[in-house]
């Protein structure tokens, strides 16, 4: 009877530990790989908007992309799904000069610039947070209301 009780306790303990191990493995998986955003590797690029793609071309990662002409060549800048949405969304046109801060990554065998901030027309747009997570239109609205309230 004691062995049966000990076995059931051990089984119960393994049952409790297994989901924790799985969650830990998923966290590591999410922070590793091609989409891992390392703020210490950020660079700032300046260039001219060649085109804005609201739907990615075949082979591109999901989300909006800006094709930027820089002195060192063309750059595919990924803006994620939310950058051009909402009242405070990014608005750019071909031929416009912009400045972007982000991290250059190789994804699907292609160089992609994961933009964190974009400066266009004298305004700075936050595209991703410091962890590389895209900022939603609602979060931008809350931040702009908070900033406007601080100015009073």
Steps between C-alpha positions, in 0.01 A plus 500: 500500500788735582659430160176575323462827693865595429452419130187711477677790675791474257263489204315806633829687549609421143161618378551836673859545380443405134287805404755730665782344295292535185426867573870567565594333169241711314636821656853413391373413152320836467803704603741308277511475126477748214240727662693549825544874547829604661487873579880507543528434122281790394613729221352812344445518124413805295354475153224572254176303485484312168170330574267396779357149486191449714488137386835319495629365171557126463786386725479798737406474865147606594406863554567836338836566337677814387756472225766758580775628270811565713852603395608136542208346306135405529366389840182304574367647826239289677247705696274220621120499476415817692738777389269666248173437686305729730485877543866527597622251240805560284430686177775515235518549126752396236781754479472597867817510713481290817721385784449156656645334807493121521686175453610334176410128492520213254154344473401242241846547346447873439625811680214681678522812714267464801413864560437607860453874435447700184552874477307653211381854442641618833301243698631183668283188472556207737459178303633247753590517867854440630433122490403509133128448562280700259310789661126490430299806392325497840834507685617791280177689579545445875862615480410813300221590746739450791767716331243770419382496863858547626535812288217678681 
